[in-house]
Amino acid sequence: MSTQKPDRATFLEPSTSQGDGGELIGRDPRAIPRAELRRLGLPESPIKAIRARCIDCSGGHASEVRRCIAVNCALWPFRMGVSPFHSASTSARFEQAKFATSGDGRGQ
């Protein structure tokens, strides 16, 4: 199996929209064989893709993602690689742990 990334042209096709003048556009990923997509080496889950984008936005420094202050960014809540909107998420467990160690007597 080749570890070389596929040629970019593999994922492009001429647009069928007259307004595009036949310029190249990205192919529908659903029409590309999974094995070919996997050769790109990109994340395979939405959360991992979001995390990768946030790291890219932070200049390639994962430590900077935690410090991100772009709270109006649609990806900001997901930047740590988990969904805070799921009850079993890390943030929910973090809140439980924080409460349990708060020292107010209720969590002990």
NUBA-615753 format. One record per atom (N, C-alpha, C, CB): residue in one letter; atom name; x, z, y. Coordinates in nm, 2 decimals, always signed. Atoms other than C-alpha are relative to their C-alpha. Last residue first. Glycine has a CB too. Example, Ala and Ser with C-alpha at 12.3 -4.5 7.8 and 13.67 -1.06 7.14 Angstrom:
+---+----+--------+--------+--------+
| r |  a |      u |      w |      v |
+---+----+--------+--------+--------+
| s |  N |  -0.09 |  +0.00 |  -0.11 |
| s | CA |  +1.37 |  +0.71 |  -0.11 |
| s |  C |  -0.08 |  +0.08 |  +0.11 |
| s | CB |  +0.04 |  -0.14 |  +0.05 |
| a |  N |  +0.09 |  +0.00 |  -0.12 |
| a | CA |  +1.23 |  +0.78 |  -0.45 |
| a |  C |  +0.09 |  +0.00 |  +0.12 |
| a | CB |  -0.10 |  +0.12 |  +0.00 |
+---+----+--------+--------+--------+
END
This chain:
+---+----+--------+--------+--------+
| r |  a |      u |      w |      v |
+---+----+--------+--------+--------+
| q |  N |  -0.09 |  -0.07 |  +0.10 |
| q | CA |  -1.75 |  +5.02 |  +1.53 |
| q |  C |  -0.08 |  +0.07 |  -0.10 |
| q | CB |  +0.08 |  +0.10 |  +0.07 |
| g |  N |  -0.06 |  +0.10 |  +0.09 |
| g | CA |  -1.93 |  +4.75 |  +1.74 |
| g |  C |  +0.09 |  +0.07 |  -0.11 |
| g | CB |  +0.08 |  -0.10 |  +0.07 |
| r |  N |  +0.11 |  +0.08 |  +0.08 |
| r | CA |  -2.17 |  +4.98 |  +1.92 |
| r |  C |  +0.06 |  -0.08 |  -0.10 |
| r | CB |  -0.08 |  -0.08 |  +0.10 |
| g |  N |  +0.06 |  -0.08 |  +0.10 |
| g | CA |  -1.90 |  +5.23 |  +2.03 |
| g |  C |  -0.10 |  -0.07 |  -0.08 |
| g | CB |  -0.06 |  +0.12 |  +0.06 |
| d |  N |  +0.11 |  -0.07 |  -0.06 |
| d | CA |  -1.81 |  +5.05 |  +2.35 |
| d |  C |  -0.08 |  +0.09 |  -0.10 |
| d | CB |  -0.09 |  -0.10 |  +0.06 |
| g |  N |  -0.04 |  -0.14 |  -0.03 |
| g | CA |  -1.46 |  +4.96 |  +2.22 |
| g |  C |  -0.12 |  +0.08 |  +0.07 |
| g | CB |  +0.11 |  +0.01 |  +0.09 |
| s |  N |  +0.01 |  -0.03 |  -0.15 |
| s | CA |  -1.52 |  +4.59 |  +2.25 |
| s |  C |  +0.03 |  +0.14 |  +0.04 |
| s | CB |  -0.14 |  -0.04 |  +0.04 |
| t |  N |  -0.12 |  -0.07 |  -0.05 |
| t | CA |  -1.38 |  +4.53 |  +1.90 |
| t |  C |  -0.01 |  +0.03 |  +0.15 |
| t | CB |  +0.13 |  -0.09 |  -0.02 |
| a |  N |  -0.04 |  -0.10 |  +0.10 |
| a | CA |  -1.70 |  +4.43 |  +1.72 |
| a |  C |  +0.12 |  +0.08 |  +0.05 |
| a | CB |  +0.03 |  -0.06 |  -0.13 |
| f |  N |  +0.10 |  -0.10 |  -0.01 |
| f | CA |  -1.83 |  +4.24 |  +2.03 |
| f |  C |  +0.05 |  +0.12 |  -0.09 |
| f | CB |  -0.14 |  -0.04 |  -0.04 |
| k |  N |  -0.02 |  -0.06 |  -0.13 |
| k | CA |  -1.51 |  +4.03 |  +2.04 |
| k |  C |  -0.09 |  +0.12 |  +0.02 |
| k | CB |  -0.02 |  -0.11 |  +0.12 |
| a |  N |  -0.12 |  -0.08 |  +0.01 |
| a | CA |  -1.54 |  +3.96 |  +1.67 |
| a |  C |  +0.03 |  +0.07 |  +0.13 |
| a | CB |  +0.12 |  -0.09 |  -0.04 |
| q |  N |  +0.03 |  -0.11 |  +0.09 |
| q | CA |  -1.90 |  +3.85 |  +1.70 |
| q |  C |  +0.12 |  +0.09 |  -0.01 |
| q | CB |  -0.04 |  -0.05 |  -0.14 |
| e |  N |  +0.08 |  -0.09 |  -0.07 |
| e | CA |  -1.81 |  +3.63 |  +2.00 |
| e |  C |  -0.03 |  +0.12 |  -0.08 |
| e | CB |  -0.13 |  -0.07 |  +0.04 |
| f |  N |  -0.09 |  -0.06 |  -0.10 |
| f | CA |  -1.52 |  +3.47 |  +1.81 |
| f |  C |  -0.09 |  +0.10 |  +0.08 |
| f | CB |  +0.05 |  -0.11 |  +0.10 |
| r |  N |  -0.08 |  -0.10 |  +0.07 |
| r | CA |  -1.75 |  +3.41 |  +1.51 |
| r |  C |  +0.09 |  +0.07 |  +0.10 |
| r | CB |  +0.09 |  -0.06 |  -0.12 |
| a |  N |  +0.09 |  -0.10 |  +0.04 |
| a | CA |  -1.99 |  +3.22 |  +1.73 |
| a |  C |  +0.07 |  +0.12 |  -0.06 |
| a | CB |  -0.11 |  -0.05 |  -0.09 |
| s |  N |  +0.04 |  -0.07 |  -0.12 |
| s | CA |  -1.71 |  +3.03 |  +1.89 |
| s |  C |  -0.09 |  +0.11 |  -0.03 |
| s | CB |  -0.05 |  -0.09 |  +0.11 |
| t |  N |  -0.11 |  -0.10 |  -0.03 |
| t | CA |  -1.57 |  +2.94 |  +1.55 |
| t |  C |  -0.04 |  +0.08 |  +0.12 |
| t | CB |  +0.13 |  -0.07 |  +0.02 |
| s |  N |  -0.12 |  +0.05 |  -0.07 |
| s | CA |  -1.90 |  +2.77 |  +1.47 |
| s |  C |  +0.10 |  +0.11 |  +0.02 |
| s | CB |  -0.03 |  -0.07 |  +0.13 |
| a |  N |  -0.12 |  -0.04 |  +0.08 |
| a | CA |  -2.14 |  +2.90 |  +1.21 |
| a |  C |  +0.13 |  -0.05 |  +0.06 |
| a | CB |  -0.01 |  -0.06 |  -0.14 |
| s |  N |  -0.01 |  -0.14 |  +0.01 |
| s | CA |  -2.43 |  +2.89 |  +1.46 |
| s |  C |  +0.12 |  +0.05 |  -0.08 |
| s | CB |  -0.13 |  +0.05 |  -0.07 |
| h |  N |  +0.04 |  -0.04 |  +0.13 |
| h | CA |  -2.36 |  +2.54 |  +1.56 |
| h |  C |  +0.02 |  +0.14 |  -0.02 |
| h | CB |  +0.08 |  -0.09 |  -0.11 |
| f |  N |  +0.14 |  +0.00 |  +0.01 |
| f | CA |  -2.36 |  +2.47 |  +1.93 |
| f |  C |  -0.05 |  +0.02 |  -0.14 |
| f | CB |  -0.06 |  -0.14 |  +0.05 |
| p |  N |  +0.05 |  -0.14 |  -0.03 |
| p | CA |  -2.00 |  +2.57 |  +1.98 |
| p |  C |  -0.15 |  +0.01 |  -0.01 |
| p | CB |  +0.04 |  +0.03 |  +0.14 |
| s |  N |  +0.12 |  +0.01 |  -0.09 |
| s | CA |  -1.90 |  +2.25 |  +1.80 |
| s |  C |  -0.05 |  +0.14 |  +0.02 |
| s | CB |  -0.11 |  -0.08 |  -0.07 |
| v |  N |  +0.12 |  -0.05 |  +0.07 |
| v | CA |  -1.54 |  +2.27 |  +1.67 |
| v |  C |  -0.12 |  -0.02 |  +0.10 |
| v | CB |  +0.01 |  +0.15 |  -0.04 |
| g |  N |  +0.01 |  +0.05 |  +0.13 |
| g | CA |  -1.22 |  +2.10 |  +1.76 |
| g |  C |  -0.11 |  +0.05 |  -0.08 |
| g | CB |  +0.13 |  +0.02 |  -0.07 |
| m |  N |  -0.08 |  -0.08 |  +0.09 |
| m | CA |  -1.12 |  +2.31 |  +2.06 |
| m |  C |  -0.01 |  -0.05 |  -0.14 |
| m | CB |  -0.04 |  +0.14 |  +0.01 |
| r |  N |  -0.15 |  +0.02 |  -0.01 |
| r | CA |  -1.23 |  +2.04 |  +2.30 |
| r |  C |  +0.08 |  +0.08 |  -0.09 |
| r | CB |  +0.04 |  +0.03 |  +0.14 |
| f |  N |  -0.05 |  +0.04 |  +0.13 |
| f | CA |  -1.60 |  +2.04 |  +2.19 |
| f |  C |  +0.16 |  +0.00 |  -0.01 |
| f | CB |  -0.06 |  -0.13 |  -0.05 |
| p |  N |  +0.03 |  -0.11 |  +0.09 |
| p | CA |  -1.74 |  +2.22 |  +2.50 |
| p |  C |  +0.06 |  -0.02 |  -0.14 |
| p | CB |  -0.15 |  +0.00 |  -0.02 |
| w |  N |  -0.06 |  -0.13 |  -0.02 |
| w | CA |  -1.53 |  +1.99 |  +2.72 |
| w |  C |  -0.05 |  +0.11 |  -0.10 |
| w | CB |  -0.04 |  +0.05 |  +0.14 |
| l |  N |  -0.07 |  -0.05 |  +0.12 |
| l | CA |  -1.64 |  +1.66 |  +2.57 |
| l |  C |  +0.05 |  +0.14 |  +0.01 |
| l | CB |  +0.12 |  -0.09 |  -0.02 |
| a |  N |  +0.09 |  -0.01 |  +0.12 |
| a | CA |  -1.91 |  +1.57 |  +2.82 |
| a |  C |  +0.07 |  +0.06 |  -0.12 |
| a | CB |  -0.07 |  -0.13 |  -0.03 |
| c |  N |  -0.03 |  +0.10 |  +0.10 |
| c | CA |  -1.67 |  +1.65 |  +3.11 |
| c |  C |  -0.09 |  +0.02 |  -0.12 |
| c | CB |  +0.15 |  +0.00 |  -0.05 |
| n |  N |  +0.10 |  +0.10 |  -0.01 |
| n | CA |  -1.83 |  +1.87 |  +3.38 |
| n |  C |  +0.02 |  -0.12 |  -0.10 |
| n | CB |  -0.01 |  -0.06 |  +0.14 |
| v |  N |  +0.13 |  -0.05 |  +0.06 |
| v | CA |  -1.63 |  +2.17 |  +3.27 |
| v |  C |  -0.11 |  -0.10 |  +0.01 |
| v | CB |  -0.04 |  +0.13 |  +0.06 |
| a |  N |  +0.09 |  +0.11 |  -0.02 |
| a | CA |  -1.30 |  +1.99 |  +3.35 |
| a |  C |  -0.13 |  +0.03 |  -0.06 |
| a | CB |  +0.06 |  -0.14 |  -0.05 |
| i |  N |  +0.10 |  -0.05 |  -0.09 |
| i | CA |  -1.11 |  +2.32 |  +3.36 |
| i |  C |  -0.10 |  -0.11 |  +0.04 |
| i | CB |  +0.07 |  +0.05 |  +0.13 |
| c |  N |  +0.08 |  +0.10 |  -0.07 |
| c | CA |  -0.89 |  +2.26 |  +3.06 |
| c |  C |  -0.11 |  +0.06 |  +0.08 |
| c | CB |  -0.06 |  -0.10 |  -0.10 |
| r |  N |  +0.00 |  -0.03 |  -0.15 |
| r | CA |  -0.66 |  +2.55 |  +2.97 |
| r |  C |  -0.09 |  -0.09 |  +0.08 |
| r | CB |  +0.14 |  +0.00 |  +0.05 |
| r |  N |  +0.07 |  -0.13 |  -0.01 |
| r | CA |  -0.74 |  +2.53 |  +2.59 |
| r |  C |  -0.01 |  +0.03 |  +0.15 |
| r | CB |  +0.08 |  +0.11 |  -0.07 |
| v |  N |  +0.15 |  +0.02 |  +0.02 |
| v | CA |  -0.66 |  +2.16 |  +2.61 |
| v |  C |  -0.07 |  +0.13 |  +0.02 |
| v | CB |  -0.02 |  -0.06 |  -0.15 |
| e |  N |  +0.07 |  +0.03 |  -0.13 |
| e | CA |  -0.32 |  +2.23 |  +2.77 |
| e |  C |  -0.15 |  -0.02 |  -0.02 |
| e | CB |  +0.06 |  -0.12 |  +0.07 |
| s |  N |  +0.01 |  -0.13 |  -0.07 |
| s | CA |  -0.18 |  +2.39 |  +2.45 |
| s |  C |  -0.08 |  -0.02 |  +0.13 |
| s | CB |  +0.13 |  +0.06 |  +0.03 |
| a |  N |  +0.12 |  -0.07 |  +0.06 |
| a | CA |  -0.26 |  +2.06 |  +2.26 |
| a |  C |  -0.02 |  +0.14 |  +0.08 |
| a | CB |  +0.02 |  +0.03 |  -0.15 |
| h |  N |  -0.03 |  -0.14 |  +0.02 |
| h | CA |  -0.01 |  +1.88 |  +2.49 |
| h |  C |  -0.12 |  +0.08 |  -0.04 |
| h | CB |  +0.06 |  +0.06 |  +0.13 |
| g |  N |  -0.06 |  -0.02 |  +0.13 |
| g | CA |  -0.03 |  +1.50 |  +2.46 |
| g |  C |  +0.03 |  +0.15 |  -0.04 |
| g | CB |  +0.12 |  -0.08 |  -0.01 |
| g |  N |  -0.14 |  +0.05 |  +0.01 |
| g | CA |  -0.08 |  +1.45 |  +2.83 |
| g |  C |  +0.07 |  +0.02 |  -0.13 |
| g | CB |  +0.08 |  +0.07 |  +0.11 |
| s |  N |  -0.09 |  -0.11 |  -0.05 |
| s | CA |  -0.39 |  +1.66 |  +2.85 |
| s |  C |  +0.14 |  -0.04 |  -0.02 |
| s | CB |  -0.03 |  +0.12 |  -0.08 |
| c |  N |  +0.03 |  -0.02 |  -0.15 |
| c | CA |  -0.62 |  +1.35 |  +2.83 |
| c |  C |  +0.09 |  +0.11 |  +0.06 |
| c | CB |  -0.15 |  +0.05 |  +0.01 |
| d |  N |  -0.05 |  +0.12 |  -0.08 |
| d | CA |  -0.45 |  +1.26 |  +2.50 |
| d |  C |  -0.02 |  +0.02 |  +0.15 |
| d | CB |  -0.08 |  -0.13 |  -0.05 |
| i |  N |  -0.15 |  -0.01 |  +0.01 |
| i | CA |  -0.51 |  +1.61 |  +2.36 |
| i |  C |  +0.06 |  -0.11 |  +0.08 |
| i | CB |  +0.05 |  +0.01 |  -0.14 |
| c |  N |  -0.03 |  -0.10 |  -0.09 |
| c | CA |  -0.88 |  +1.58 |  +2.47 |
| c |  C |  +0.16 |  +0.03 |  +0.01 |
| c | CB |  -0.07 |  +0.13 |  -0.04 |
| r |  N |  +0.02 |  +0.05 |  -0.14 |
| r | CA |  -0.91 |  +1.25 |  +2.30 |
| r |  C |  +0.04 |  +0.10 |  +0.10 |
| r | CB |  -0.14 |  -0.05 |  +0.02 |
| a |  N |  -0.11 |  +0.09 |  -0.03 |
| a | CA |  -0.77 |  +1.39 |  +1.98 |
| a |  C |  +0.00 |  -0.06 |  +0.14 |
| a | CB |  +0.00 |  -0.12 |  -0.11 |
| r |  N |  -0.12 |  -0.08 |  -0.01 |
| r | CA |  -1.01 |  +1.68 |  +1.99 |
| r |  C |  +0.12 |  -0.09 |  +0.03 |
| r | CB |  +0.03 |  +0.08 |  -0.13 |
| i |  N |  +0.01 |  -0.06 |  -0.14 |
| i | CA |  -1.30 |  +1.44 |  +2.05 |
| i |  C |  +0.13 |  +0.08 |  +0.02 |
| i | CB |  -0.13 |  +0.09 |  +0.00 |
| a |  N |  -0.02 |  +0.10 |  -0.10 |
| a | CA |  -1.19 |  +1.23 |  +1.75 |
| a |  C |  +0.00 |  +0.06 |  +0.14 |
| a | CB |  -0.10 |  -0.11 |  -0.02 |
| k |  N |  -0.14 |  +0.02 |  +0.00 |
| k | CA |  -1.16 |  +1.54 |  +1.53 |
| k |  C |  +0.04 |  -0.11 |  +0.10 |
| k | CB |  +0.05 |  -0.04 |  -0.14 |
| i |  N |  -0.07 |  -0.12 |  -0.06 |
| i | CA |  -1.51 |  +1.64 |  +1.63 |
| i |  C |  +0.15 |  -0.02 |  +0.01 |
| i | CB |  -0.04 |  +0.13 |  -0.08 |
| p |  N |  +0.02 |  -0.01 |  -0.14 |
| p | CA |  -1.64 |  +1.29 |  +1.56 |
| p |  C |  +0.07 |  +0.11 |  +0.07 |
| p | CB |  -0.15 |  +0.00 |  +0.04 |
| s |  N |  +0.12 |  -0.07 |  -0.04 |
| s | CA |  -1.49 |  +1.27 |  +1.22 |
| s |  C |  -0.01 |  +0.01 |  +0.15 |
| s | CB |  +0.01 |  +0.15 |  -0.06 |
| e |  N |  +0.12 |  +0.05 |  +0.06 |
| e | CA |  -1.25 |  +1.01 |  +1.08 |
| e |  C |  -0.12 |  +0.08 |  +0.02 |
| e | CB |  +0.03 |  +0.00 |  -0.15 |
| p |  N |  +0.09 |  -0.10 |  +0.06 |
| p | CA |  -0.96 |  +1.06 |  +1.31 |
| p |  C |  -0.13 |  -0.06 |  -0.06 |
| p | CB |  -0.03 |  +0.11 |  +0.11 |
| l |  N |  +0.08 |  -0.07 |  -0.10 |
| l | CA |  -0.75 |  +0.74 |  +1.37 |
| l |  C |  -0.08 |  +0.11 |  -0.07 |
| l | CB |  -0.09 |  -0.09 |  +0.08 |
| g |  N |  -0.05 |  -0.13 |  -0.01 |
| g | CA |  -0.48 |  +0.61 |  +1.14 |
| g |  C |  -0.07 |  +0.09 |  +0.10 |
| g | CB |  +0.15 |  +0.00 |  +0.03 |
| l |  N |  -0.02 |  -0.03 |  -0.14 |
| l | CA |  -0.56 |  +0.25 |  +1.21 |
| l |  C |  +0.06 |  +0.14 |  +0.02 |
| l | CB |  -0.13 |  -0.01 |  +0.08 |
| r |  N |  -0.14 |  +0.04 |  -0.03 |
| r | CA |  -0.52 |  +0.18 |  +0.84 |
| r |  C |  +0.04 |  +0.02 |  +0.14 |
| r | CB |  +0.02 |  -0.15 |  -0.04 |
| r |  N |  -0.09 |  -0.11 |  +0.02 |
| r | CA |  -0.84 |  +0.38 |  +0.79 |
| r |  C |  +0.15 |  -0.03 |  +0.03 |
| r | CB |  -0.01 |  +0.05 |  -0.15 |
| l |  N |  +0.01 |  -0.10 |  -0.11 |
| l | CA |  -1.04 |  +0.11 |  +0.96 |
| l |  C |  +0.10 |  +0.11 |  -0.02 |
| l | CB |  -0.14 |  +0.05 |  +0.00 |
| e |  N |  -0.06 |  +0.06 |  -0.12 |
| e | CA |  -0.91 |  -0.15 |  +0.71 |
| e |  C |  +0.00 |  +0.10 |  +0.12 |
| e | CB |  -0.06 |  -0.13 |  +0.04 |
| a |  N |  -0.14 |  +0.00 |  +0.03 |
| a | CA |  -0.99 |  +0.07 |  +0.41 |
| a |  C |  +0.08 |  -0.06 |  +0.12 |
| a | CB |  +0.03 |  -0.08 |  -0.12 |
| r |  N |  -0.06 |  -0.13 |  -0.03 |
| r | CA |  -1.33 |  +0.13 |  +0.56 |
| r |  C |  +0.15 |  +0.00 |  -0.02 |
| r | CB |  -0.07 |  +0.10 |  -0.09 |
| p |  N |  -0.02 |  -0.08 |  +0.12 |
| p | CA |  -1.42 |  -0.24 |  +0.56 |
| p |  C |  +0.07 |  +0.13 |  +0.03 |
| p | CB |  +0.09 |  -0.08 |  -0.10 |
| i |  N |  -0.14 |  +0.00 |  +0.04 |
| i | CA |  -1.52 |  -0.36 |  +0.91 |
| i |  C |  +0.02 |  +0.09 |  -0.13 |
| i | CB |  +0.09 |  +0.04 |  +0.11 |
| a |  N |  -0.02 |  +0.12 |  +0.07 |
| a | CA |  -1.89 |  -0.44 |  +0.97 |
| a |  C |  +0.15 |  -0.02 |  -0.05 |
| a | CB |  -0.03 |  -0.12 |  +0.09 |
| r |  N |  +0.08 |  +0.00 |  +0.12 |
| r | CA |  -1.98 |  -0.09 |  +1.07 |
| r |  C |  +0.02 |  -0.12 |  -0.09 |
| r | CB |  -0.15 |  +0.02 |  +0.03 |
| p |  N |  -0.08 |  -0.07 |  +0.11 |
| p | CA |  -1.69 |  -0.09 |  +1.31 |
| p |  C |  -0.08 |  +0.01 |  -0.13 |
| p | CB |  +0.04 |  +0.14 |  +0.05 |
| d |  N |  +0.08 |  -0.12 |  +0.04 |
| d | CA |  -1.88 |  -0.35 |  +1.52 |
| d |  C |  +0.07 |  +0.07 |  -0.11 |
| d | CB |  -0.15 |  -0.05 |  -0.04 |
| r |  N |  +0.09 |  +0.02 |  +0.11 |
| r | CA |  -1.60 |  -0.58 |  +1.65 |
| r |  C |  -0.08 |  +0.13 |  -0.03 |
| r | CB |  +0.07 |  -0.05 |  -0.13 |
| g |  N |  -0.02 |  -0.08 |  +0.13 |
| g | CA |  -1.44 |  -0.50 |  +1.98 |
| g |  C |  -0.11 |  -0.03 |  -0.10 |
| g | CB |  +0.00 |  +0.15 |  +0.03 |
| i |  N |  +0.06 |  -0.13 |  -0.01 |
| i | CA |  -1.47 |  -0.78 |  +2.25 |
| i |  C |  +0.03 |  +0.07 |  -0.14 |
| i | CB |  -0.16 |  -0.01 |  +0.02 |
| l |  N |  -0.01 |  -0.09 |  +0.12 |
| l | CA |  -1.27 |  -1.09 |  +2.31 |
| l |  C |  -0.06 |  +0.13 |  +0.03 |
| l | CB |  +0.14 |  +0.01 |  -0.05 |
| e |  N |  -0.12 |  -0.08 |  +0.01 |
| e | CA |  -1.37 |  -1.33 |  +2.59 |
| e |  C |  -0.02 |  +0.09 |  -0.12 |
| e | CB |  +0.01 |  +0.09 |  +0.13 |
| g |  N |  -0.08 |  +0.01 |  +0.12 |
| g | CA |  -1.63 |  -1.60 |  +2.52 |
| g |  C |  +0.12 |  +0.09 |  -0.01 |
| g | CB |  +0.04 |  -0.14 |  -0.02 |
| g |  N |  -0.08 |  +0.11 |  +0.00 |
| g | CA |  -1.75 |  -1.62 |  +2.88 |
| g |  C |  +0.09 |  -0.02 |  -0.13 |
| g | CB |  +0.08 |  +0.00 |  +0.12 |
| d |  N |  -0.13 |  -0.04 |  +0.03 |
| d | CA |  -1.88 |  -1.27 |  +2.88 |
| d |  C |  +0.10 |  -0.12 |  +0.00 |
| d | CB |  +0.01 |  +0.08 |  -0.13 |
| g |  N |  -0.06 |  -0.07 |  -0.12 |
| g | CA |  -2.20 |  -1.36 |  +3.06 |
| g |  C |  +0.14 |  +0.04 |  -0.02 |
| g | CB |  -0.08 |  +0.12 |  +0.03 |
| q |  N |  -0.05 |  +0.10 |  -0.10 |
| q | CA |  -2.28 |  -1.60 |  +2.78 |
| q |  C |  +0.07 |  +0.06 |  +0.12 |
| q | CB |  -0.12 |  -0.09 |  +0.04 |
| s |  N |  +0.08 |  -0.01 |  -0.13 |
| s | CA |  -2.30 |  -1.32 |  +2.53 |
| s |  C |  +0.06 |  -0.10 |  +0.10 |
| s | CB |  +0.01 |  +0.14 |  +0.06 |
| t |  N |  +0.11 |  +0.10 |  +0.01 |
| t | CA |  -2.16 |  -1.42 |  +2.19 |
| t |  C |  -0.08 |  +0.00 |  +0.12 |
| t | CB |  -0.08 |  +0.03 |  -0.13 |
| s |  N |  +0.13 |  -0.04 |  -0.03 |
| s | CA |  -1.83 |  -1.23 |  +2.25 |
| s |  C |  -0.10 |  -0.12 |  -0.01 |
| s | CB |  +0.00 |  +0.06 |  +0.15 |
| p |  N |  +0.06 |  +0.06 |  -0.12 |
| p | CA |  -1.53 |  -1.36 |  +2.07 |
| p |  C |  -0.14 |  +0.05 |  +0.03 |
| p | CB |  +0.01 |  -0.15 |  -0.01 |
| e |  N |  +0.07 |  +0.12 |  +0.02 |
| e | CA |  -1.40 |  -1.11 |  +1.81 |
| e |  C |  -0.05 |  -0.06 |  +0.13 |
| e | CB |  -0.12 |  +0.02 |  -0.10 |
| l |  N |  +0.06 |  +0.06 |  -0.12 |
| l | CA |  -1.17 |  -0.81 |  +1.80 |
| l |  C |  -0.07 |  -0.13 |  -0.05 |
| l | CB |  +0.11 |  -0.03 |  +0.10 |
| f |  N |  +0.11 |  -0.08 |  -0.05 |
| f | CA |  -1.07 |  -0.56 |  +1.53 |
| f |  C |  -0.07 |  -0.06 |  +0.12 |
| f | CB |  +0.04 |  +0.14 |  +0.03 |
| t |  N |  +0.09 |  -0.02 |  +0.11 |
| t | CA |  -0.83 |  -0.78 |  +1.33 |
| t |  C |  -0.13 |  +0.07 |  +0.04 |
| t | CB |  +0.07 |  +0.09 |  -0.11 |
| a |  N |  +0.09 |  +0.11 |  +0.00 |
| a | CA |  -0.68 |  -0.89 |  +1.66 |
| a |  C |  -0.10 |  +0.01 |  -0.12 |
| a | CB |  +0.07 |  -0.13 |  -0.02 |
| r |  N |  +0.12 |  -0.03 |  -0.09 |
| r | CA |  -0.52 |  -0.55 |  +1.69 |
| r |  C |  -0.10 |  -0.11 |  -0.01 |
| r | CB |  +0.05 |  +0.01 |  +0.15 |
| d |  N |  +0.00 |  +0.07 |  -0.13 |
| d | CA |  -0.29 |  -0.63 |  +1.40 |
| d |  C |  -0.13 |  +0.03 |  +0.08 |
| d | CB |  +0.02 |  -0.15 |  -0.03 |
| p |  N |  +0.05 |  +0.14 |  -0.01 |
| p | CA |  -0.31 |  -0.37 |  +1.13 |
| p |  C |  +0.01 |  -0.06 |  +0.14 |
| p | CB |  -0.14 |  +0.00 |  -0.05 |
| k |  N |  +0.13 |  +0.01 |  -0.07 |
| k | CA |  -0.08 |  -0.06 |  +1.13 |
| k |  C |  -0.05 |  -0.15 |  +0.00 |
| k | CB |  +0.00 |  +0.06 |  +0.14 |
| q |  N |  +0.00 |  +0.07 |  -0.13 |
| q | CA |  +0.20 |  -0.08 |  +0.88 |
| q |  C |  -0.14 |  +0.00 |  +0.06 |
| q | CB |  +0.07 |  -0.14 |  -0.01 |
| t |  N |  +0.03 |  -0.10 |  -0.10 |
| t | CA |  +0.17 |  +0.18 |  +0.60 |
| t |  C |  +0.00 |  -0.06 |  +0.14 |
| t | CB |  +0.10 |  +0.11 |  -0.01 |
| s |  N |  -0.07 |  +0.01 |  -0.12 |
| s | CA |  +0.13 |  -0.09 |  +0.34 |
| s |  C |  -0.03 |  +0.11 |  +0.10 |
| s | CB |  -0.02 |  -0.14 |  +0.07 |
| m |  N |  +0.08 |  +0.00 |  -0.12 |
| m | CA |  +0.00 |  +0.00 |  +0.00 |
| m |  C |  +0.09 |  +0.00 |  +0.12 |
| m | CB |  -0.10 |  +0.12 |  +0.00 |
+---+----+--------+--------+--------+
END
